[in-house]
Amino acid sequence: MSAAQETHARTAPTVTLPGRPCSAAAALHVVGEKWALLAVREIFFGNHRFEAIARNTGAPRDRLAARLRSLEQAGVVERRPYNERPPRYEYHLTDSGRDLAPVIRALLDWGDRWVLEDRPVVMIHEPAAGPGNEDPHRDGDADADAHGQAHAHAHDLDAAWICRTCGEEVVMNTLAVDVRAPGWDRSGPRVPSPSDG
């Protein structure tokens, strides 16, 4: 676990699941249901109210309400009041929820490549303006966004998976699996040998 990951407090309760002990299985237990990830997508896109999330996900309202409650209990989203009478709430991502942005991006990339012919949603990278971030194709200063903050040339995101230790791009043929869960190896649970007794 990286130092950055260690600084984030766990918000979801520890879960015990059948099968191989695995963080992917534990994560899917929290956010693996379709409506949960689509709700996270909508909040990430800036839609914070239940009506907009329901409309844009196409989720049945009762299922969406249940998913938002479970995401709140797991510490992925938080409710914030925006109206007192009657009481109304918006949904916002917590640090835990914001850390799902690469998951949403990976699903978008995979869907663009393997499922849909058109790209209905494109992630745009708007690097912060500063030394070294100037767009060589633009004259003068960087553009300013709606909030007056300058940014360099915006472009379609073409993200890579980079190892923080060595700085190299990670590709599948450079990965190995080190199973550290007691009693398990890559093929599954280890059968105790007579010498273990």
C-alpha positions in Angstrom: 0.0 0.0 0.0 1.4 3.4 -1.0 1.8 6.2 1.5 -1.0 8.1 -0.2 -3.3 5.2 0.3 -2.3 4.8 3.9 -3.3 8.4 4.6 -7.0 7.8 3.7 -9.0 6.4 6.6 -11.1 3.4 5.7 -14.7 4.4 5.6 -16.4 1.2 4.6 -16.9 -1.5 7.2 -14.6 -4.6 6.8 -16.4 -7.4 5.0 -15.9 -11.1 5.1 -16.9 -12.8 1.9 -16.8 -16.3 0.6 -14.0 -17.3 -1.8 -10.6 -15.8 -2.2 -9.7 -12.9 0.2 -9.3 -10.1 -2.3 -9.7 -6.3 -2.3 -11.4 -6.4 -5.7 -14.1 -8.7 -4.2 -14.5 -6.4 -1.2 -14.7 -3.3 -3.5 -17.3 -5.0 -5.7 -19.3 -5.8 -2.6 -19.6 -2.1 -2.0 -19.8 -0.6 -5.5 -20.2 -3.5 -7.8 -23.9 -3.3 -8.5 -24.7 -1.4 -11.8 -26.9 1.3 -10.2 -24.3 2.1 -7.6 -21.5 2.8 -10.1 -23.9 4.7 -12.4 -24.9 6.9 -9.4 -21.2 7.5 -8.7 -20.8 8.4 -12.4 -23.6 11.0 -12.2 -22.3 12.6 -9.1 -18.8 12.7 -10.6 -20.4 14.4 -13.6 -21.8 17.1 -11.3 -25.4 15.8 -10.9 -26.1 15.9 -7.1 -29.8 15.7 -6.8 -31.8 12.5 -6.7 -34.1 13.5 -9.6 -31.1 14.1 -11.9 -29.4 10.9 -10.8 -32.6 8.9 -11.3 -33.2 10.4 -14.8 -29.6 10.0 -16.0 -29.1 6.5 -14.8 -32.5 5.1 -15.7 -32.6 3.3 -12.3 -35.9 2.4 -10.7 -36.3 5.0 -8.0 -36.6 2.5 -5.1 -33.4 0.7 -6.3 -31.5 4.0 -6.6 -32.6 5.1 -3.2 -31.4 1.8 -1.7 -28.0 2.1 -3.6 -27.5 5.7 -2.5 -28.2 4.6 1.1 -25.7 1.8 0.9 -23.1 4.1 -0.7 -23.6 6.6 2.1 -23.3 3.9 4.8 -20.0 2.7 3.1 -18.7 6.3 3.1 -18.6 6.7 -0.7 -21.2 9.5 -0.8 -22.5 12.0 1.7 -25.8 13.8 1.8 -25.8 17.6 2.2 -29.0 19.6 2.8 -29.9 22.2 0.2 -33.5 22.9 1.4 -35.0 23.0 4.9 -38.7 23.0 4.2 -39.3 20.5 2.9 -36.0 18.8 3.8 -34.1 18.0 0.6 -30.5 16.7 0.1 -27.9 16.5 -2.5 -25.4 13.7 -2.9 -21.6 14.4 -3.0 -18.6 12.2 -3.3 -16.4 11.7 -0.3 -12.6 11.1 -0.8 -13.5 7.4 -1.1 -16.0 8.2 -3.9 -13.6 10.6 -5.7 -11.1 7.7 -5.7 -13.5 5.9 -8.0 -12.8 8.3 -10.9 -10.2 6.0 -12.5 -12.7 3.2 -12.3 -15.4 5.2 -14.1 -12.7 6.3 -16.7 -11.6 2.7 -17.2 -15.2 1.6 -17.8 -15.7 4.4 -20.3 -12.5 3.5 -22.1 -13.4 -0.2 -22.2 -17.0 0.5 -23.4 -15.6 2.8 -26.1 -13.2 0.1 -27.3 -15.3 -3.0 -27.0 -19.0 -2.2 -26.8 -20.0 1.1 -28.5 -19.0 2.4 -31.9 -19.4 6.0 -31.0 -18.0 7.8 -27.9 -21.1 9.3 -26.2 -19.0 10.6 -23.3 -15.4 11.8 -23.5 -13.2 12.7 -20.6 -11.4 16.1 -21.2 -8.1 16.8 -19.5 -7.7 20.5 -18.6 -4.1 20.8 -17.2 -3.5 23.7 -14.9 -1.7 26.6 -16.4 1.9 27.0 -15.3 5.5 26.7 -16.4 5.8 23.8 -18.8 2.0 23.5 -19.4 1.6 26.1 -22.1 0.0 25.0 -25.3 2.6 25.4 -28.1 -0.2 25.8 -30.6 -1.9 28.8 -28.8 -0.7 32.4 -28.9 -0.7 34.4 -25.7 -2.0 33.4 -22.3 -3.8 30.3 -21.4 -7.6 30.3 -21.5 -9.7 31.0 -18.4 -12.5 28.8 -17.3 -15.9 30.0 -16.0 -14.4 30.6 -12.6 -11.6 32.8 -14.0 -9.0 30.2 -13.4 -6.4 29.9 -16.2 -5.8 26.5 -17.8 -3.7 25.2 -20.6 -5.0 23.6 -23.8 -7.9 21.1 -23.0 -7.7 17.8 -24.8 -9.3 14.4 -24.8 -7.9 12.3 -22.0 -5.5 9.6 -23.0 -4.5 8.3 -19.6 -2.0 5.6 -18.8 -1.4 3.4 -15.8 1.9 4.5 -14.3 3.9 2.8 -11.5 4.6 5.3 -8.8 7.8 3.5 -7.8 9.6 3.3 -11.1 7.6 5.8 -13.2 7.1 3.4 -16.1 3.8 2.6 -17.8 2.2 -0.6 -16.6 1.2 -3.2 -19.2 -0.3 -6.6 -18.5 2.8 -8.7 -19.5 4.9 -6.8 -16.9 2.6 -7.8 -14.0 2.9 -10.7 -11.6 0.6 -11.8 -8.8 1.9 -12.2 -5.2 -0.9 -13.8 -3.1 -0.3 -12.8 0.5 -3.6 -14.0 2.0 -2.8 -16.8 4.5 -3.6 -20.2 3.2 -4.0 -19.1 -0.4 -1.9 -19.1 -3.6 -2.6 -18.2 -7.2 -4.5 -21.4 -7.9 -6.7 -21.1 -4.8 -6.7 -22.3 -1.2 -3.6 -24.3 -0.4 -4.2 -27.9 0.6 -2.4 -28.5 3.9 0.5 -31.0 3.5 1.2 -33.6 6.1 4.3 -31.6 7.2 2.0 -28.7 8.2 0.4 -30.7 10.9 
